[in-house]
């Protein structure tokens, strides 16, 4: 009997070891980077700049933010340098750092490798990226928009900044390799179809990621857009994301289109960006200064789509410590 138990244990160990080896050594299974050389135009670069700074807000995570001011605007001279830190205190399974996106780091990357990283979640060497960068959203965008972003990144001022390697907790260090997936590009909807166009922009902006409760970085899709995700900005300051469903009492159900758009455009005036001096002050991780640059029509489209989302009652206190 003891021999059989021992044999079963050995088989289990071999099976588990084999599974872990598969996760670590075989995955992620992502197609090779496309052999493509982007021929950029001024219009393409302008589109990429708009997406990277005001819709997908790539520059939000891949620059240094000034948390002494409301909403943490980008520090001048740090655009694309990377190094933003995402820790266990923020709810992540380890410590992660945003990558340097300037030409000093990407000069040895092909255009195809950058496109693959943005949309499939793997590095130049095929290693899995943790989806803090929402590549699972970007891989559903129009390929031409992704190409435009890459064309823009090539124009950034080079900044030498080597970012640390991630420290990934178990079992995420194995699970991570199962997350990347090949892109399934879509066609950007016509602006004549306001709701579908708005849905495209909401996906590109990754709104659901911050405005949904999450466990170890995994969002609860049943509570999508209802807010309540906590972010420990500092040991003394907790921020909770807002409910942006159409619930009248706890969401934005009572907001008009004008109120919604003006909420964003208010922060286009830097005079409205207050100084943050105490945990009692209102603060947010929402990059208002970046989204304020979004086209008014695009904001209206986002509003139109959000109005189609089912209402979820979830009262949120955005700045609980300041209450």
Secondary structure in CASP SS format (residue, H / E / C, confidence):
PFRMAT SS
TARGET T0000
AUTHOR 0000-0000-0000
METHOD secondary structure of the structure
MODEL  1
X C 1.00
X H 1.00
X H 1.00
X H 1.00
X H 1.00
X H 1.00
X H 1.00
X H 1.00
X H 1.00
X H 1.00
X H 1.00
X H 1.00
X H 1.00
X H 1.00
X H 1.00
X H 1.00
X H 1.00
X H 1.00
X H 1.00
X H 1.00
X H 1.00
X H 1.00
X H 1.00
X H 1.00
X H 1.00
X H 1.00
X C 1.00
X C 1.00
X C 1.00
X C 1.00
X C 1.00
X C 1.00
X C 1.00
X C 1.00
X C 1.00
X C 1.00
X C 1.00
X C 1.00
X C 1.00
X C 1.00
X C 1.00
X H 1.00
X H 1.00
X H 1.00
X H 1.00
X H 1.00
X H 1.00
X H 1.00
X H 1.00
X H 1.00
X H 1.00
X H 1.00
X H 1.00
X H 1.00
X H 1.00
X C 1.00
X C 1.00
X H 1.00
X H 1.00
X H 1.00
X H 1.00
X C 1.00
X C 1.00
X C 1.00
X E 1.00
X C 1.00
X C 1.00
X C 1.00
X E 1.00
X C 1.00
X C 1.00
X C 1.00
X C 1.00
X E 1.00
X C 1.00
X C 1.00
X C 1.00
X C 1.00
X C 1.00
X C 1.00
X C 1.00
X C 1.00
X C 1.00
X C 1.00
X E 1.00
X E 1.00
X C 1.00
X H 1.00
X H 1.00
X H 1.00
X C 1.00
X C 1.00
X C 1.00
X E 1.00
X E 1.00
X E 1.00
X E 1.00
X C 1.00
X C 1.00
X C 1.00
X C 1.00
X C 1.00
X H 1.00
X H 1.00
X H 1.00
X H 1.00
X C 1.00
X C 1.00
X C 1.00
X C 1.00
X H 1.00
X H 1.00
X H 1.00
X H 1.00
X H 1.00
X H 1.00
X H 1.00
X H 1.00
X H 1.00
X H 1.00
X C 1.00
X E 1.00
X C 1.00
X C 1.00
X C 1.00
X C 1.00
X C 1.00
X E 1.00
X C 1.00
X C 1.00
X C 1.00
X C 1.00
X C 1.00
X C 1.00
X H 1.00
X H 1.00
X H 1.00
X H 1.00
X C 1.00
X C 1.00
X C 1.00
X E 1.00
X H 1.00
X H 1.00
X H 1.00
X H 1.00
X H 1.00
X H 1.00
X H 1.00
X H 1.00
X H 1.00
X H 1.00
X H 1.00
X C 1.00
X C 1.00
X C 1.00
X C 1.00
X C 1.00
X C 1.00
X C 1.00
X C 1.00
X C 1.00
X C 1.00
X C 1.00
X C 1.00
X C 1.00
X E 1.00
X E 1.00
X C 1.00
X C 1.00
X C 1.00
X H 1.00
X H 1.00
X H 1.00
X H 1.00
X H 1.00
X H 1.00
X H 1.00
X C 1.00
X C 1.00
X C 1.00
X C 1.00
X C 1.00
X C 1.00
X C 1.00
X E 1.00
X C 1.00
X C 1.00
X C 1.00
X C 1.00
X C 1.00
X C 1.00
X C 1.00
X H 1.00
X H 1.00
X H 1.00
X H 1.00
X H 1.00
X H 1.00
X H 1.00
X H 1.00
X H 1.00
X H 1.00
X H 1.00
X H 1.00
X C 1.00
X H 1.00
X H 1.00
X H 1.00
X H 1.00
X C 1.00
X E 1.00
X C 1.00
X E 1.00
X E 1.00
X C 1.00
X C 1.00
X E 1.00
X E 1.00
X C 1.00
X H 1.00
X H 1.00
X H 1.00
X C 1.00
X C 1.00
X C 1.00
X E 1.00
X C 1.00
X C 1.00
X E 1.00
X E 1.00
X E 1.00
X E 1.00
X E 1.00
X C 1.00
X C 1.00
X E 1.00
X E 1.00
X E 1.00
X E 1.00
X C 1.00
X C 1.00
X C 1.00
X C 1.00
X C 1.00
X C 1.00
X C 1.00
X C 1.00
X C 1.00
X C 1.00
X C 1.00
X C 1.00
X C 1.00
X C 1.00
X C 1.00
X C 1.00
X H 1.00
X H 1.00
X H 1.00
X H 1.00
X H 1.00
X H 1.00
X H 1.00
X H 1.00
X H 1.00
X H 1.00
X H 1.00
X H 1.00
X C 1.00
X H 1.00
X H 1.00
X H 1.00
X C 1.00
X C 1.00
X E 1.00
X C 1.00
X C 1.00
X C 1.00
X C 1.00
X C 1.00
X C 1.00
X C 1.00
X C 1.00
X C 1.00
X C 1.00
X C 1.00
X C 1.00
X H 1.00
X H 1.00
X H 1.00
X H 1.00
X C 1.00
X C 1.00
X C 1.00
X C 1.00
X H 1.00
X H 1.00
X H 1.00
X H 1.00
X H 1.00
X H 1.00
X H 1.00
X H 1.00
X H 1.00
X H 1.00
X H 1.00
X C 1.00
X C 1.00
X C 1.00
X C 1.00
X C 1.00
X C 1.00
X C 1.00
X C 1.00
X C 1.00
X C 1.00
X C 1.00
X C 1.00
X C 1.00
X H 1.00
X H 1.00
X H 1.00
X C 1.00
END
